[in-house]
Amino acid sequence: MTNSIQQRAEILENRFGLKTASYLSAGAADLPYDISERLRAARAQAVSKRKVAKLETATQVVNTGGSAALTWGSDDRLGWWGRLGSVLPLVALVVGLLLINSIQNDNRAQEVAEVDVALLTDELPPAAFADPGFVQFLKATRQASNVQ
């Protein structure tokens, strides 16, 4: 998938370059000979540098035999401190997520325990809470107590 995206980008770059070159060539027909020769030489020089840059990049990858994942994303070979510094945020994230999960589990257990205590210490049997009329009565008393 990445190769197809890169190929599309290269195709679009080439199309843009060709369109730009055609516009420049069309406008260059009205220029004097010495200016058009300088433009042609500059264009040839730009094209030759572009090709050299692509070849240098490809030979560097082949010569190193590695990728950014193997070298931790840089050519200057990170030391142990650099690697520790790049892994430390990931470790902090994992520890934070585990801590949040633990706190949420404790909160859920505490809420369930509060409901159990309320049911067990109440004078009503648990079957009363299943009665729809009693649920309406509880809602009405809560609303009345919130208004006062």
C-alpha positions as CSV (number, residue, x, y, z in Angstrom):
1,M,0.0,0.0,0.0
2,T,2.9,2.4,0.8
3,N,4.5,1.6,-2.5
4,S,1.4,2.5,-4.4
5,I,1.1,5.8,-2.5
6,Q,4.8,6.5,-3.3
7,Q,4.2,5.6,-6.9
8,R,1.2,7.9,-7.1
9,A,3.2,10.7,-5.5
10,E,6.0,10.2,-8.1
11,I,3.5,10.2,-10.9
12,L,2.0,13.4,-9.7
13,E,5.4,15.0,-9.3
14,N,6.3,14.0,-12.9
15,R,3.0,15.3,-14.3
16,F,3.6,18.6,-12.4
17,G,7.1,18.8,-13.8
18,L,6.0,18.1,-17.3
19,K,3.2,20.7,-17.2
20,T,5.6,23.3,-15.7
21,A,8.2,22.6,-18.3
22,S,5.6,22.9,-21.1
23,Y,4.4,26.3,-19.8
24,L,8.0,27.5,-19.5
25,S,8.9,26.2,-23.0
26,A,5.8,27.9,-24.5
27,G,6.8,31.2,-22.9
28,A,10.5,30.8,-23.8
29,A,9.7,31.0,-27.6
30,D,9.4,34.8,-27.4
31,L,12.7,35.2,-25.4
32,P,16.0,36.2,-27.0
33,Y,18.4,33.4,-27.9
34,D,21.0,34.0,-25.1
35,I,18.3,34.0,-22.4
36,S,16.7,30.8,-23.8
37,E,20.1,29.1,-23.8
38,R,20.7,30.0,-20.2
39,L,17.3,28.7,-19.2
40,R,17.9,25.5,-21.1
41,A,21.2,25.0,-19.4
42,A,19.6,25.7,-16.0
43,R,16.8,23.2,-16.7
44,A,19.3,20.5,-17.7
45,Q,21.3,21.1,-14.6
46,A,18.2,20.9,-12.4
47,V,17.2,17.6,-14.0
48,S,20.6,16.1,-13.6
49,K,20.7,17.1,-9.9
50,R,17.3,15.6,-9.3
51,K,18.4,12.2,-10.7
52,V,21.6,12.2,-8.7
53,A,19.7,12.8,-5.5
54,K,17.4,9.8,-6.2
55,L,20.4,7.6,-6.9
56,E,22.3,8.7,-3.8
57,T,19.2,7.9,-1.6
58,A,18.8,4.4,-3.2
59,T,22.5,3.6,-2.8
60,Q,22.5,4.7,0.8
61,V,19.7,2.3,1.7
62,V,21.4,-0.6,-0.2
63,N,24.8,0.1,1.4
64,T,23.5,0.3,5.0
65,G,21.3,-2.8,4.5
66,G,18.9,-1.5,7.2
67,S,15.8,0.6,7.7
68,A,14.7,3.3,10.0
69,A,13.1,0.7,12.3
70,L,16.4,-1.0,12.8
71,T,18.4,2.1,13.4
72,W,15.8,3.7,15.7
73,G,15.0,6.4,13.0
74,S,18.4,8.1,12.7
75,D,21.8,7.7,11.2
76,D,23.8,8.8,14.2
77,R,23.4,5.5,16.1
78,L,21.7,6.2,19.4
79,G,23.5,5.2,22.5
80,W,21.9,3.5,25.5
81,W,20.7,6.8,26.9
82,G,19.1,7.8,23.7
83,R,17.3,4.4,23.4
84,L,16.2,4.7,27.0
85,G,14.9,8.2,26.4
86,S,12.9,7.0,23.4
87,V,11.4,4.0,25.2
88,L,10.6,5.8,28.5
89,P,7.5,7.5,27.2
90,L,6.1,4.2,26.1
91,V,6.7,2.7,29.5
92,A,5.1,5.7,31.2
93,L,2.0,5.3,28.9
94,V,1.6,1.6,29.7
95,V,2.0,2.2,33.5
96,G,-0.5,5.1,33.3
97,L,-3.1,2.9,31.5
98,L,-2.7,0.1,34.0
99,L,-3.1,2.6,36.9
100,I,-6.3,4.0,35.3
101,N,-7.7,0.5,34.8
102,S,-7.0,-0.4,38.4
103,I,-8.6,2.8,39.8
104,Q,-11.7,2.2,37.6
105,N,-12.0,-1.4,38.8
106,D,-11.8,-0.2,42.4
107,N,-14.5,2.5,41.8
108,R,-16.8,-0.1,40.2
109,A,-16.3,-2.5,43.1
110,Q,-17.0,0.3,45.6
111,E,-20.3,1.3,43.8
112,V,-21.4,-2.4,43.8
113,A,-20.6,-2.7,47.5
114,E,-22.6,0.4,48.3
115,V,-25.6,-0.9,46.5
116,D,-25.3,-4.3,48.2
117,V,-25.0,-2.6,51.6
118,A,-28.1,-0.5,50.9
119,L,-30.1,-3.5,49.9
120,L,-29.0,-5.6,52.8
121,T,-29.5,-2.9,55.5
122,D,-32.9,-1.7,54.1
123,E,-36.1,-2.8,55.8
124,L,-37.7,-3.7,52.4
125,P,-37.1,-7.1,50.8
126,P,-35.1,-7.1,47.5
127,A,-38.3,-8.2,45.6
128,A,-39.8,-4.8,46.4
129,F,-37.3,-3.1,44.2
130,A,-38.5,-5.1,41.2
131,D,-42.0,-3.8,41.6
132,P,-42.7,-1.1,39.0
133,G,-44.9,0.9,41.3
134,F,-42.2,1.0,44.0
135,V,-39.7,2.3,41.4
136,Q,-42.1,5.1,40.6
137,F,-42.5,5.8,44.3
138,L,-38.7,6.1,44.8
139,K,-38.4,8.5,41.8
140,A,-41.2,10.6,43.2
141,T,-39.7,10.8,46.7
142,R,-36.3,11.6,45.3
143,Q,-37.7,14.5,43.2
144,A,-39.6,15.8,46.2
145,S,-36.4,15.6,48.4
146,N,-34.4,17.4,45.7
147,V,-36.9,20.2,45.4
148,Q,-36.8,20.9,49.1
